[in-house]
């Protein structure tokens, strides 16, 4: 199944990568790799992860304090947020219809 990102979720990913690159050399690549691995798990087993709101599921990214929040649509997976654990928990709720 194809994975698509909301524009805000994609921006969160880029902003997080930029932040990690400023913190330590190559940390951005490690973050990106863990996000990619999580997305592969979601793609392979989309129903495996816990529902947090209606049809929104949460996948915890290994080694980093982030979740991927997503929904399963008819023919694709929609990433709604790349959410840091310390952000207000439901800040992304307005992104869904």
C-alpha positions in Angstrom: 0.0 0.0 0.0 1.3 3.5 -0.9 2.1 5.9 1.9 1.1 9.6 1.6 1.9 12.4 4.0 -0.2 15.4 4.9 1.8 18.5 4.2 2.1 19.3 7.9 3.3 15.8 8.8 5.9 16.0 6.1 7.0 19.4 7.5 7.3 17.8 11.0 9.5 15.1 9.6 11.8 17.7 7.9 11.9 19.9 10.9 12.8 17.0 13.2 15.6 15.9 10.8 17.0 19.4 10.8 16.9 19.6 14.6 18.7 16.3 15.0 21.3 17.3 12.4 22.1 20.4 14.5 22.4 18.3 17.7 24.9 15.7 16.5 26.5 14.8 13.1 24.7 11.9 11.5 21.8 11.8 14.1 19.5 13.1 11.4 20.3 10.0 9.3 19.6 7.7 12.2 16.3 9.4 12.8 15.3 9.2 9.1 16.3 5.5 9.1 14.1 4.7 12.1 11.2 6.6 10.6 11.6 4.7 7.3 11.7 1.4 9.2 8.5 2.3 11.1 6.8 3.2 7.8 7.8 -0.1 6.4 6.2 -1.9 9.4 3.1 0.2 9.0 3.0 -0.6 5.3 3.4 -4.3 5.9 1.1 -4.6 8.9 -1.2 -1.5 8.9 -3.7 -2.9 11.3 -1.1 -4.0 13.9 -0.9 -0.7 15.7 -3.2 0.6 18.4 -6.1 3.0 17.5 -5.9 6.3 19.4 -8.9 8.2 17.9 -11.6 6.7 15.6 -9.6 5.3 12.7 -6.2 6.9 13.6 -3.4 4.6 14.6 -0.1 5.2 16.4 3.2 3.6 15.7 6.1 4.4 18.1 9.4 5.2 16.4 12.2 3.1 17.9 15.0 5.0 19.6 13.4 8.4 19.3 10.6 10.0 21.3 8.2 10.2 18.3 5.0 8.6 17.1 3.7 8.2 13.5 0.0 8.9 13.5 -1.8 7.6 10.4 -5.1 6.4 8.9 -5.7 3.5 6.6 -7.6 4.7 3.5 -9.0 2.6 0.7 -5.8 2.3 -1.3 -3.2 4.2 0.7 -1.9 5.0 4.2 -2.1 8.6 5.2 0.4 9.9 7.7 -1.3 12.6 9.7 1.6 13.6 12.1 5.1 12.8 13.1 4.5 13.7 16.7 7.1 14.2 19.5 6.0 12.5 22.8 6.3 15.8 24.7 4.0 17.8 22.5 0.4 18.4 23.5 -1.1 14.9 22.8 -3.9 15.8 20.4 -2.5 18.8 18.7 -2.9 17.1 15.3 -6.6 16.3 15.8 -7.8 19.2 13.6 -5.9 17.6 10.7 -8.5 14.9 10.3 -12.1 15.3 9.0 
